[in-house]
Amino acid sequence: MKPDWLTGYVPDLPTPFDEDGEVDFDAFARLCERQIASGASAIVVGETTGEAPTLTTGEKAGLVRRAVEVARGRIRVIAGAGSNATDRAVELTRHAEVAGADAVLSVVPYYNKPMQSGMYAHFRAVAEATALPVILHDVPSRTLREISDATLNRLAESEQFIGLRDSSGDVGRLVHIRTSLPPHFRLLSGDDLTALPFMAAGGHGCISAVANLVPELCQAVLASLREGRPQSARYLFSRLVPIAGLLAAEHPAAPKYALSLLGLIRPNTRLPIVQLNDAAKAEIKEAIADLGDEEWSGVEDTLPAAPARHQRTKRS
C-alpha cells in the first residue's frame, strides 16, 4: 500500500452528461486520456466535481470501470465513495473495489455533524469493508465538521489510510500536523487557490478542479516547484489563479462550462445544479482567452532576472 504515486496535481474529473441527462461515457473516456497524456499520477472519479450526490450506485461503478479500462495501468484511479450514511459509504466502497479502483476517497459525513468518535467509527467501517487504500476528504465548508488532528492521527496509525485531501484552505494546519503523521501518509490540498503554498510548505500535491482545464499548466507549476525554481512556480501559479477562482465560485457548473468551450464535454448538469448565467459565462470565456496558447515549459527563461545581491564591504 505504499502511496508514493499519490502526488502532484490529481484532477477531480467531472461527469459528462449527454442531451438526455445520461452519463456520456465516451466523453468521460476522452477526459481520462487527456489526463494520462498530461502526466498526471492519478484521477479522481465520481467525487465533488463529478456531481457525486446525483449519481446512482450503478453510474458510479460504471465510471470507475470505464476509467480503469482507459487507464490500462498507466494512471491510478481513485473512486469517490463517500456518504453521510456509513452503510452507503461501505456499499460504494465495495462497488469501487469490484470495478477495479486503485483507492477510494471517503468524505467526512455531511449534514449529520457526527462527533469525532462517530467519525472515527465511520472511517474504520469503510476501511474494514475493503482491501483498498483509503484517502480521507476533509471539507468543512460542506460538512460543517472537520476531522480533528487527534482523529486524523488515530486513523493514520493504520497503513490502509494513505492520505488526506484537505479542502479547508488552511495551509497553517498542514505545518502543524505533518510532523505528527507517519511517513507513509500523504497530504494533498483540495483547494486550488492555495495549492502552491500548500505544496511549498511540505504538502504532496493537490486534488484539483482546475487541472481538468489546464493540465499542462498545472504540471508546469509542479515541475518548477520540484526543480527548485520558485520564481517560475509563482509566476505560473499566478496565471492559474483567475480561472481557478472562477471555477471554485460556481462549482461544478463552471468547470463543465469551461471544458465545453474547449469542445471536450457538454456543459450539462443535473439538478439541483444548473448551468451558468451569461455573466459567469462571459467571465470564464475572458479568463480562458487570457491564458491563450502560452507555452508553459521553459517559462523561467522569459522571467526577469532576480536582483543581484550586494556584498557588504569590510570597514577598515
TORKOL-4160 file (C-alpha; in steps of 0.2 Angstrom, whole numbers, padded with zeros to 4 digits, m for minus):
316
<pt num="1" X="0000" Y="0000" Z="0000"/>
<pt num="2" X="0015" Y="0012" Z="m0002"/>
<pt num="3" X="0007" Y="0028" Z="m0009"/>
<pt num="4" X="0022" Y="0036" Z="m0017"/>
<pt num="5" X="0011" Y="0038" Z="m0033"/>
<pt num="6" X="m0001" Y="0049" Z="m0023"/>
<pt num="7" X="0007" Y="0065" Z="m0028"/>
<pt num="8" X="0006" Y="0081" Z="m0039"/>
<pt num="9" X="m0009" Y="0088" Z="m0047"/>
<pt num="10" X="m0023" Y="0075" Z="m0047"/>
<pt num="11" X="m0038" Y="0080" Z="m0057"/>
<pt num="12" X="m0056" Y="0078" Z="m0049"/>
<pt num="13" X="m0065" Y="0073" Z="m0065"/>
<pt num="14" X="m0082" Y="0080" Z="m0070"/>
<pt num="15" X="m0095" Y="0068" Z="m0075"/>
<pt num="16" X="m0101" Y="0072" Z="m0093"/>
<pt num="17" X="m0120" Y="0071" Z="m0097"/>
<pt num="18" X="m0127" Y="0069" Z="m0114"/>
<pt num="19" X="m0143" Y="0078" Z="m0121"/>
<pt num="20" X="m0154" Y="0066" Z="m0112"/>
<pt num="21" X="m0145" Y="0068" Z="m0095"/>
<pt num="22" X="m0137" Y="0051" Z="m0096"/>
<pt num="23" X="m0118" Y="0049" Z="m0092"/>
<pt num="24" X="m0108" Y="0051" Z="m0108"/>
<pt num="25" X="m0095" Y="0038" Z="m0106"/>
<pt num="26" X="m0086" Y="0042" Z="m0122"/>
<pt num="27" X="m0083" Y="0060" Z="m0117"/>
<pt num="28" X="m0078" Y="0054" Z="m0100"/>
<pt num="29" X="m0065" Y="0042" Z="m0108"/>
<pt num="30" X="m0058" Y="0057" Z="m0118"/>
<pt num="31" X="m0056" Y="0066" Z="m0101"/>
<pt num="32" X="m0046" Y="0052" Z="m0094"/>
<pt num="33" X="m0035" Y="0050" Z="m0109"/>
<pt num="34" X="m0031" Y="0069" Z="m0108"/>
<pt num="35" X="m0025" Y="0067" Z="m0091"/>
<pt num="36" X="m0014" Y="0052" Z="m0095"/>
<pt num="37" X="m0006" Y="0062" Z="m0109"/>
<pt num="38" X="m0003" Y="0077" Z="m0097"/>
<pt num="39" X="0007" Y="0066" Z="m0085"/>
<pt num="40" X="m0005" Y="0066" Z="m0070"/>
<pt num="41" X="m0001" Y="0052" Z="m0057"/>
<pt num="42" X="m0020" Y="0048" Z="m0054"/>
<pt num="43" X="m0038" Y="0054" Z="m0057"/>
<pt num="44" X="m0052" Y="0055" Z="m0046"/>
<pt num="45" X="m0069" Y="0048" Z="m0052"/>
<pt num="46" X="m0087" Y="0052" Z="m0045"/>
<pt num="47" X="m0082" Y="0064" Z="m0032"/>
<pt num="48" X="m0086" Y="0083" Z="m0029"/>
<pt num="49" X="m0083" Y="0089" Z="m0047"/>
<pt num="50" X="m0091" Y="0073" Z="m0053"/>
<pt num="51" X="m0108" Y="0078" Z="m0045"/>
<pt num="52" X="m0107" Y="0063" Z="m0034"/>
<pt num="53" X="m0124" Y="0066" Z="m0025"/>
<pt num="54" X="m0133" Y="0065" Z="m0041"/>
<pt num="55" X="m0125" Y="0048" Z="m0047"/>
<pt num="56" X="m0133" Y="0031" Z="m0044"/>
<pt num="57" X="m0123" Y="0017" Z="m0037"/>
<pt num="58" X="m0123" Y="0009" Z="m0055"/>
<pt num="59" X="m0117" Y="0025" Z="m0063"/>
<pt num="60" X="m0103" Y="0027" Z="m0051"/>
<pt num="61" X="m0097" Y="0009" Z="m0053"/>
<pt num="62" X="m0098" Y="0012" Z="m0072"/>
<pt num="63" X="m0087" Y="0027" Z="m0072"/>
<pt num="64" X="m0074" Y="0018" Z="m0062"/>
<pt num="65" X="m0074" Y="0003" Z="m0074"/>
<pt num="66" X="m0073" Y="0015" Z="m0089"/>
<pt num="67" X="m0058" Y="0024" Z="m0081"/>
<pt num="68" X="m0049" Y="0008" Z="m0077"/>
<pt num="69" X="m0052" Y="0002" Z="m0095"/>
<pt num="70" X="m0045" Y="0018" Z="m0102"/>
<pt num="71" X="m0030" Y="0018" Z="m0089"/>
<pt num="72" X="m0023" Y="0001" Z="m0093"/>
<pt num="73" X="m0011" Y="0003" Z="m0078"/>
<pt num="74" X="m0005" Y="0020" Z="m0085"/>
<pt num="75" X="m0013" Y="0030" Z="m0071"/>
<pt num="76" X="m0021" Y="0026" Z="m0054"/>
<pt num="77" X="m0040" Y="0028" Z="m0052"/>
<pt num="78" X="m0047" Y="0035" Z="m0036"/>
<pt num="79" X="m0065" Y="0032" Z="m0034"/>
<pt num="80" X="m0076" Y="0044" Z="m0024"/>
<pt num="81" X="m0085" Y="0033" Z="m0012"/>
<pt num="82" X="m0091" Y="0044" Z="0002"/>
<pt num="83" X="m0108" Y="0046" Z="0010"/>
<pt num="84" X="m0116" Y="0053" Z="0026"/>
<pt num="85" X="m0123" Y="0036" Z="0029"/>
<pt num="86" X="m0110" Y="0023" Z="0034"/>
<pt num="87" X="m0119" Y="0008" Z="0026"/>
<pt num="88" X="m0120" Y="0018" Z="0010"/>
<pt num="89" X="m0101" Y="0023" Z="0011"/>
<pt num="90" X="m0097" Y="0004" Z="0014"/>
<pt num="91" X="m0108" Y="m0001" Z="m0001"/>
<pt num="92" X="m0100" Y="0012" Z="m0013"/>
<pt num="93" X="m0083" Y="0007" Z="m0007"/>
<pt num="94" X="m0086" Y="m0012" Z="m0011"/>
<pt num="95" X="m0093" Y="m0007" Z="m0028"/>
<pt num="96" X="m0077" Y="0003" Z="m0032"/>
<pt num="97" X="m0066" Y="m0011" Z="m0027"/>
<pt num="98" X="m0075" Y="m0024" Z="m0038"/>
<pt num="99" X="m0075" Y="m0011" Z="m0053"/>
<pt num="100" X="m0056" Y="m0010" Z="m0051"/>
<pt num="101" X="m0052" Y="0006" Z="m0042"/>
<pt num="102" X="m0034" Y="0008" Z="m0035"/>
<pt num="103" X="m0040" Y="0018" Z="m0020"/>
<pt num="104" X="m0056" Y="0026" Z="m0013"/>
<pt num="105" X="m0059" Y="0044" Z="m0007"/>
<pt num="106" X="m0070" Y="0045" Z="0008"/>
<pt num="107" X="m0078" Y="0061" Z="0014"/>
<pt num="108" X="m0082" Y="0067" Z="0032"/>
<pt num="109" X="m0101" Y="0063" Z="0034"/>
<pt num="110" X="m0110" Y="0079" Z="0029"/>
<pt num="111" X="m0126" Y="0086" Z="0036"/>
<pt num="112" X="m0126" Y="0073" Z="0051"/>
<pt num="113" X="m0112" Y="0083" Z="0060"/>
<pt num="114" X="m0105" Y="0067" Z="0069"/>
<pt num="115" X="m0094" Y="0068" Z="0084"/>
<pt num="116" X="m0076" Y="0063" Z="0082"/>
<pt num="117" X="m0079" Y="0046" Z="0089"/>
<pt num="118" X="m0093" Y="0043" Z="0077"/>
<pt num="119" X="m0082" Y="0050" Z="0063"/>
<pt num="120" X="m0068" Y="0038" Z="0068"/>
<pt num="121" X="m0080" Y="0023" Z="0068"/>
<pt num="122" X="m0087" Y="0028" Z="0051"/>
<pt num="123" X="m0070" Y="0028" Z="0043"/>
<pt num="124" X="m0065" Y="0012" Z="0052"/>
<pt num="125" X="m0080" Y="0003" Z="0045"/>
<pt num="126" X="m0076" Y="0009" Z="0027"/>
<pt num="127" X="m0058" Y="0003" Z="0029"/>
<pt num="128" X="m0064" Y="m0014" Z="0036"/>
<pt num="129" X="m0075" Y="m0017" Z="0021"/>
<pt num="130" X="m0061" Y="m0016" Z="0008"/>
<pt num="131" X="m0043" Y="m0021" Z="0004"/>
<pt num="132" X="m0041" Y="m0004" Z="m0005"/>
<pt num="133" X="m0031" Y="0011" Z="0002"/>
<pt num="134" X="m0042" Y="0025" Z="0009"/>
<pt num="135" X="m0040" Y="0043" Z="0006"/>
<pt num="136" X="m0049" Y="0054" Z="0019"/>
<pt num="137" X="m0058" Y="0070" Z="0012"/>
<pt num="138" X="m0060" Y="0084" Z="0025"/>
<pt num="139" X="m0071" Y="0099" Z="0018"/>
<pt num="140" X="m0078" Y="0109" Z="0032"/>
<pt num="141" X="m0087" Y="0121" Z="0021"/>
<pt num="142" X="m0098" Y="0107" Z="0015"/>
<pt num="143" X="m0099" Y="0095" Z="0030"/>
<pt num="144" X="m0099" Y="0108" Z="0045"/>
<pt num="145" X="m0087" Y="0097" Z="0055"/>
<pt num="146" X="m0069" Y="0093" Z="0052"/>
<pt num="147" X="m0058" Y="0079" Z="0056"/>
<pt num="148" X="m0048" Y="0084" Z="0072"/>
<pt num="149" X="m0030" Y="0082" Z="0072"/>
<pt num="150" X="m0032" Y="0068" Z="0086"/>
<pt num="151" X="m0044" Y="0058" Z="0075"/>
<pt num="152" X="m0033" Y="0060" Z="0060"/>
<pt num="153" X="m0018" Y="0053" Z="0069"/>
<pt num="154" X="m0028" Y="0039" Z="0076"/>
<pt num="155" X="m0034" Y="0034" Z="0058"/>
<pt num="156" X="m0016" Y="0036" Z="0051"/>
<pt num="157" X="m0009" Y="0023" Z="0063"/>
<pt num="158" X="m0017" Y="0011" Z="0050"/>
<pt num="159" X="m0007" Y="0010" Z="0034"/>
<pt num="160" X="m0023" Y="0007" Z="0025"/>
<pt num="161" X="m0027" Y="0026" Z="0027"/>
<pt num="162" X="m0014" Y="0033" Z="0015"/>
<pt num="163" X="m0018" Y="0052" Z="0014"/>
<pt num="164" X="m0029" Y="0067" Z="0017"/>
<pt num="165" X="m0037" Y="0078" Z="0005"/>
<pt num="166" X="m0038" Y="0094" Z="0015"/>
<pt num="167" X="m0051" Y="0106" Z="0007"/>
<pt num="168" X="m0050" Y="0119" Z="0021"/>
<pt num="169" X="m0038" Y="0130" Z="0013"/>
<pt num="170" X="m0029" Y="0132" Z="0029"/>
<pt num="171" X="m0010" Y="0130" Z="0025"/>
<pt num="172" X="m0006" Y="0133" Z="0043"/>
<pt num="173" X="m0014" Y="0117" Z="0048"/>
<pt num="174" X="m0003" Y="0107" Z="0036"/>
<pt num="175" X="0013" Y="0114" Z="0045"/>
<pt num="176" X="0007" Y="0108" Z="0062"/>
<pt num="177" X="0000" Y="0091" Z="0058"/>
<pt num="178" X="0013" Y="0085" Z="0046"/>
<pt num="179" X="0026" Y="0081" Z="0059"/>
<pt num="180" X="0014" Y="0070" Z="0069"/>
<pt num="181" X="0009" Y="0059" Z="0055"/>
<pt num="182" X="0018" Y="0043" Z="0049"/>
<pt num="183" X="0030" Y="0044" Z="0034"/>
<pt num="184" X="0018" Y="0034" Z="0023"/>
<pt num="185" X="0003" Y="0047" Z="0025"/>
<pt num="186" X="0001" Y="0059" Z="0010"/>
<pt num="187" X="m0006" Y="0077" Z="0012"/>
<pt num="188" X="m0015" Y="0084" Z="m0003"/>
<pt num="189" X="m0024" Y="0101" Z="m0004"/>
<pt num="190" X="m0042" Y="0101" Z="m0010"/>
<pt num="191" X="m0041" Y="0120" Z="m0013"/>
<pt num="192" X="m0034" Y="0126" Z="m0030"/>
<pt num="193" X="m0031" Y="0144" Z="m0024"/>
<pt num="194" X="m0019" Y="0138" Z="m0010"/>
<pt num="195" X="m0011" Y="0123" Z="m0019"/>
<pt num="196" X="0006" Y="0131" Z="m0022"/>
<pt num="197" X="0009" Y="0137" Z="m0004"/>
<pt num="198" X="0002" Y="0120" Z="0002"/>
<pt num="199" X="0015" Y="0111" Z="m0008"/>
<pt num="200" X="0029" Y="0123" Z="m0004"/>
<pt num="201" X="0025" Y="0120" Z="0014"/>
<pt num="202" X="0028" Y="0101" Z="0013"/>
<pt num="203" X="0011" Y="0095" Z="0005"/>
<pt num="204" X="0012" Y="0081" Z="m0008"/>
<pt num="205" X="0000" Y="0088" Z="m0021"/>
<pt num="206" X="m0017" Y="0094" Z="m0024"/>
<pt num="207" X="m0033" Y="0086" Z="m0029"/>
<pt num="208" X="m0039" Y="0099" Z="m0041"/>
<pt num="209" X="m0053" Y="0105" Z="m0052"/>
<pt num="210" X="m0043" Y="0117" Z="m0062"/>
<pt num="211" X="m0032" Y="0103" Z="m0068"/>
<pt num="212" X="m0046" Y="0097" Z="m0079"/>
<pt num="213" X="m0045" Y="0113" Z="m0089"/>
<pt num="214" X="m0026" Y="0117" Z="m0090"/>
<pt num="215" X="m0017" Y="0101" Z="m0085"/>
<pt num="216" X="m0001" Y="0106" Z="m0094"/>
<pt num="217" X="0000" Y="0122" Z="m0084"/>
<pt num="218" X="m0003" Y="0113" Z="m0068"/>
<pt num="219" X="0011" Y="0101" Z="m0072"/>
<pt num="220" X="0022" Y="0115" Z="m0076"/>
<pt num="221" X="0019" Y="0123" Z="m0059"/>
<pt num="222" X="0023" Y="0106" Z="m0051"/>
<pt num="223" X="0039" Y="0104" Z="m0061"/>
<pt num="224" X="0046" Y="0121" Z="m0057"/>
<pt num="225" X="0042" Y="0118" Z="m0038"/>
<pt num="226" X="0051" Y="0102" Z="m0038"/>
<pt num="227" X="0066" Y="0108" Z="m0048"/>
<pt num="228" X="0069" Y="0122" Z="m0036"/>
<pt num="229" X="0063" Y="0136" Z="m0047"/>
<pt num="230" X="0052" Y="0146" Z="m0035"/>
<pt num="231" X="0050" Y="0161" Z="m0046"/>
<pt num="232" X="0044" Y="0151" Z="m0061"/>
<pt num="233" X="0032" Y="0141" Z="m0050"/>
<pt num="234" X="0025" Y="0158" Z="m0043"/>
<pt num="235" X="0023" Y="0165" Z="m0060"/>
<pt num="236" X="0014" Y="0150" Z="m0067"/>
<pt num="237" X="0003" Y="0148" Z="m0052"/>
<pt num="238" X="m0002" Y="0167" Z="m0054"/>
<pt num="239" X="m0008" Y="0163" Z="m0071"/>
<pt num="240" X="m0019" Y="0149" Z="m0064"/>
<pt num="241" X="m0027" Y="0159" Z="m0050"/>
<pt num="242" X="m0040" Y="0169" Z="m0060"/>
<pt num="243" X="m0048" Y="0154" Z="m0069"/>
<pt num="244" X="m0046" Y="0144" Z="m0053"/>
<pt num="245" X="m0056" Y="0157" Z="m0043"/>
<pt num="246" X="m0070" Y="0157" Z="m0056"/>
<pt num="247" X="m0071" Y="0138" Z="m0056"/>
<pt num="248" X="m0072" Y="0137" Z="m0037"/>
<pt num="249" X="m0086" Y="0151" Z="m0037"/>
<pt num="250" X="m0099" Y="0141" Z="m0046"/>
<pt num="251" X="m0093" Y="0123" Z="m0044"/>
<pt num="252" X="m0096" Y="0111" Z="m0053"/>
<pt num="253" X="m0106" Y="0120" Z="m0066"/>
<pt num="254" X="m0091" Y="0131" Z="m0070"/>
<pt num="255" X="m0078" Y="0118" Z="m0074"/>
<pt num="256" X="m0091" Y="0109" Z="m0085"/>
<pt num="257" X="m0094" Y="0126" Z="m0095"/>
<pt num="258" X="m0075" Y="0129" Z="m0096"/>
<pt num="259" X="m0072" Y="0112" Z="m0103"/>
<pt num="260" X="m0087" Y="0114" Z="m0116"/>
<pt num="261" X="m0078" Y="0129" Z="m0123"/>
<pt num="262" X="m0063" Y="0118" Z="m0127"/>
<pt num="263" X="m0075" Y="0106" Z="m0135"/>
<pt num="264" X="m0072" Y="0092" Z="m0123"/>
<pt num="265" X="m0089" Y="0089" Z="m0115"/>
<pt num="266" X="m0107" Y="0097" Z="m0115"/>
<pt num="267" X="m0110" Y="0109" Z="m0101"/>
<pt num="268" X="m0125" Y="0099" Z="m0095"/>
<pt num="269" X="m0128" Y="0097" Z="m0076"/>
<pt num="270" X="m0140" Y="0088" Z="m0065"/>
<pt num="271" X="m0152" Y="0097" Z="m0053"/>
<pt num="272" X="m0150" Y="0105" Z="m0041"/>
<pt num="273" X="m0135" Y="0111" Z="m0051"/>
<pt num="274" X="m0140" Y="0122" Z="m0066"/>
<pt num="275" X="m0130" Y="0130" Z="m0080"/>
<pt num="276" X="m0121" Y="0146" Z="m0078"/>
<pt num="277" X="m0129" Y="0163" Z="m0081"/>
<pt num="278" X="m0122" Y="0174" Z="m0095"/>
<pt num="279" X="m0112" Y="0185" Z="m0084"/>
<pt num="280" X="m0102" Y="0170" Z="m0077"/>
<pt num="281" X="m0100" Y="0163" Z="m0094"/>
<pt num="282" X="m0093" Y="0179" Z="m0100"/>
<pt num="283" X="m0080" Y="0179" Z="m0086"/>
<pt num="284" X="m0074" Y="0161" Z="m0089"/>
<pt num="285" X="m0073" Y="0165" Z="m0108"/>
<pt num="286" X="m0062" Y="0180" Z="m0104"/>
<pt num="287" X="m0051" Y="0171" Z="m0092"/>
<pt num="288" X="m0048" Y="0157" Z="m0104"/>
<pt num="289" X="m0044" Y="0169" Z="m0118"/>
<pt num="290" X="m0031" Y="0177" Z="m0106"/>
<pt num="291" X="m0022" Y="0161" Z="m0104"/>
<pt num="292" X="m0021" Y="0159" Z="m0123"/>
<pt num="293" X="m0009" Y="0147" Z="m0131"/>
<pt num="294" X="0006" Y="0151" Z="m0120"/>
<pt num="295" X="0020" Y="0138" Z="m0119"/>
<pt num="296" X="0022" Y="0134" Z="m0101"/>
<pt num="297" X="0038" Y="0124" Z="m0102"/>
<pt num="298" X="0054" Y="0134" Z="m0101"/>
<pt num="299" X="0044" Y="0150" Z="m0095"/>
<pt num="300" X="0058" Y="0153" Z="m0082"/>
<pt num="301" X="0069" Y="0159" Z="m0097"/>
<pt num="302" X="0057" Y="0174" Z="m0100"/>
<pt num="303" X="0056" Y="0180" Z="m0082"/>
<pt num="304" X="0066" Y="0195" Z="m0076"/>
<pt num="305" X="0082" Y="0191" Z="m0068"/>
<pt num="306" X="0082" Y="0191" Z="m0049"/>
<pt num="307" X="0091" Y="0207" Z="m0042"/>
<pt num="308" X="0109" Y="0204" Z="m0039"/>
<pt num="309" X="0114" Y="0203" Z="m0020"/>
<pt num="310" X="0126" Y="0217" Z="m0015"/>
<pt num="311" X="0140" Y="0211" Z="m0004"/>
<pt num="312" X="0145" Y="0221" Z="0011"/>
<pt num="313" X="0162" Y="0229" Z="0010"/>
<pt num="314" X="0173" Y="0227" Z="0025"/>
<pt num="315" X="0176" Y="0243" Z="0035"/>
<pt num="316" X="0194" Y="0246" Z="0038"/>
